Amino acid sequence: MENIGTFLGKWVIGKQLAGGVLLHLNAMVSVAPFQKISGHVTVTQATHPPLHVVVDVAGHYFDTTVGGTKVHVAIIRNVPSPLDGAPWLEMLVVWNEDWQSGTAWFSVQIGSSHFEESDAPVKVEK
């Protein structure tokens, strides 16, 4: 029997290096048949001055099998903003079957600053 419904999730995405960028994804996941994700990402960086920007996001995911393991693959982007110079974000997240961990690629443009990371760990944020 297939799962039907929604759940809330909270994940941290990034390598957690000193001065590195972290994404904090807070989202509602609508499972079958919709397979949608919506919420917001808080982009942080422990620099001077510190970076702390919130971006509304939405996307879709699909289920597939990789090496005999079921995974959830999501393409998530910022919700378009009418404001000139508004933050821009896109990411590809591959979650393990239980949604507890995975790997991501992301690209973020905030003003003149651009951040991009691949093979970024994804973990449930507690």
C-alpha positions in Angstrom: 0.0 0.0 0.0 1.3 3.4 -0.9 1.7 6.2 1.6 -0.8 9.0 1.2 -0.7 12.3 3.1 1.7 15.0 4.2 4.5 15.4 6.7 6.7 18.2 8.0 10.5 17.9 7.7 13.4 19.9 8.9 16.9 19.3 7.4 20.3 20.9 7.5 22.3 20.8 4.2 26.0 21.5 3.9 29.4 20.3 4.9 29.4 22.3 8.1 32.9 23.7 7.6 34.1 26.9 9.4 32.8 29.9 7.4 30.9 27.6 5.1 27.3 28.1 3.9 24.5 26.0 5.5 21.0 25.6 4.2 18.2 24.9 6.8 15.2 23.4 4.9 11.9 23.5 6.7 9.2 22.0 4.4 5.9 20.3 4.1 6.2 17.1 1.9 3.0 15.9 0.2 3.4 12.3 -0.6 1.6 10.3 -3.3 -0.1 11.2 -5.5 1.2 14.8 -5.4 4.9 14.4 -4.5 5.4 18.2 -3.8 7.7 20.0 -1.4 7.1 23.5 -0.2 8.5 25.7 2.6 11.5 27.9 3.2 15.3 27.7 3.3 17.3 29.7 5.7 20.8 30.3 4.3 23.4 30.9 7.0 27.1 31.5 7.1 29.2 32.2 10.1 31.1 35.2 8.8 31.4 38.9 9.7 28.9 40.1 9.1 26.9 36.9 9.4 24.7 35.8 6.6 21.1 34.9 7.4 18.6 35.0 4.5 15.2 33.2 4.3 14.0 32.1 0.8 10.6 30.6 0.1 11.0 27.4 -2.0 8.8 24.8 -3.8 9.5 21.7 -5.9 8.6 18.2 -6.8 10.2 14.9 -6.0 10.1 11.4 -7.5 11.0 8.0 -6.2 13.5 5.8 -7.9 15.9 2.9 -7.0 19.7 3.3 -7.0 21.8 0.3 -6.5 18.9 -1.6 -5.1 18.0 1.1 -2.6 14.8 3.3 -2.9 15.6 7.0 -2.8 13.6 10.3 -3.1 15.0 12.8 -5.6 13.8 16.4 -5.3 14.3 19.4 -7.5 13.7 22.5 -5.3 13.8 26.2 -6.4 13.0 29.5 -4.8 9.5 30.8 -5.3 9.8 33.7 -7.9 10.0 37.2 -6.3 9.0 40.4 -8.0 11.8 42.2 -6.2 14.9 43.1 -8.1 17.9 41.5 -6.6 15.9 39.0 -4.5 17.8 35.8 -3.5 17.9 33.0 -6.0 18.3 29.3 -5.0 18.1 25.9 -6.6 19.0 22.5 -5.3 18.8 18.8 -6.1 18.4 16.6 -3.1 18.6 12.8 -2.9 17.1 11.5 0.3 17.4 8.0 1.6 14.2 6.0 1.8 13.4 7.1 5.4 13.9 10.9 4.6 16.5 11.1 7.4 19.7 11.7 5.4 21.0 12.1 1.9 23.1 14.2 -0.4 22.5 17.5 -2.2 23.8 19.9 -4.7 22.8 23.6 -4.3 23.5 27.0 -5.9 22.5 30.2 -4.2 22.8 33.8 -5.4 22.4 36.6 -2.8 23.2 40.0 -4.1 26.7 39.8 -5.6 27.6 36.6 -3.6 27.3 33.2 -5.2 27.6 29.9 -3.3 27.6 26.5 -4.8 28.2 23.1 -3.2 28.0 19.5 -4.4 28.0 16.3 -2.4 26.6 18.3 0.5 25.4 16.0 3.4 21.7 16.2 4.2 20.7 15.5 7.8 17.5 15.8 9.9 17.8 19.0 11.9 16.9 18.5 15.5 
